[in-house]
Amino acid sequence: MTSTPAIPPATADQLAAYLARIGFVGEPRPDLETLVAVHRGHVGAIAWECIDCFIGRPTGRDPRAAFDKLVTGGRGGWCYEMNGLFAWMLEAIGFSLTRLAAGVMRDRMGDQAIGNHLTLIVHLDRDYVADVGLGAGLIEPIPFAPGRHEQRGIAFALEDLGDGWWRFHNQPDVLPPSFDFSTAVRDEALLEGACQWLQSDPGSPFRQNVVVQRYDGAVLASLVGATLVRKGADAGPPRPIADAADYAATLAREFGLGASDAPAIWARIGEVEAAKAAAAAAAD
C-alpha cells in the first residue's frame, strides 16, 4: 500500500536527513538488513512521547509534519507520527508496506479500540511486522508469523487469534501489554478519528498522563508522570522527579529532548495530580 495520494513521496534530502537523525550509515536498500538497521536506529534515536497531547497542543498524522517535528525539530512523537514517518521513509528507500488500523488493548476494550494505534506490515521475501510507535515495543521487526521473539533478552510474541486477527504481545510488565490488528483493517477514518479523540477528549489516557520512552541498548528508559523508571539489567530503582528543572534535565539526559516544554509539562502534571486528589477526597 502506497502513501496517500495527497502526500508526495519524501525527497532524497529528507531521506538523508532522517537517516542522519537515526545514525544510519551506508547505502539504504529495500532489503531485510536495511529494514532491521533503520528500525533499530529509529527506536534508539527518537523518543516516543505524548507531550503535545498532554499539554493540549494539536498534532496530526501527516508524515511531513512528523518529519518537521521529529527530524528537523529533534523531538519525539507518538504512534501516528513515529510509524507514519517511518513508513514514509521506508517507501522513500523503496520498501512496499501496508499501514494498518490496530487496536491497543482490544482484548479489554473491544472493537472500539481499533484505530488507536498505527502499525505496519513490510513486504519482502516474507512479511514482517514493523512498529517503532509503541514506546516499549519492538526493537527490530519480526516475521509476520505466530511465535515468540526475543530481542536483546526482551521477549515479545505474535498470536494468531483466528478470523484474520492477530495479537502482538508486548514485553512483560510494560504498558501497553498488547495490540490487535488485521491485514483487512486499513481504514484511514478509524485512524483519524482515534487520533483526534486521544488528543482532545478529557478522558483520554494521553490527556491524563505524560509518558516519554526510549531504548538505550536493551534498557528501556520511561519517564511516566513525575517518575523515571529504567527497565533492564542494572537499571536501578525508580527515581522521582523533583521539579521542573529536574524534569528538563531528565528530558535532555535520558531522551535527547529539549527543555522548552518542561515548565508547561510540569504545571500540567501538578494540575492532573490535584484533580485526582480532589476526586479521591470527594469519593471518601
Secondary structure, DSSP 8 states (H G I E B T S, - for coil): ----TTS----HHHHHHHHHHTT--S---SSHHHHHHHHHHHHHHS-EE-HHHHHT------HHHHIIIIIIS---B-HHHHHHHHHHHHHHHT-EEEEEEEEETHHHHGGGGTTSEEEEEEESSSEEEE-S-SSSS-SS-EESSSEEEEETTEEEEEEEEETTEEEEE--TT-SS-EEEEETT---HHHHHHHHHHHHH-TTSHHHH--EEEEEETTEEEEEETTEEEEESTT----EE--SHHHHHHHHHHHH---STTHHHHHHHHHHHHHHHHHHHHHH-
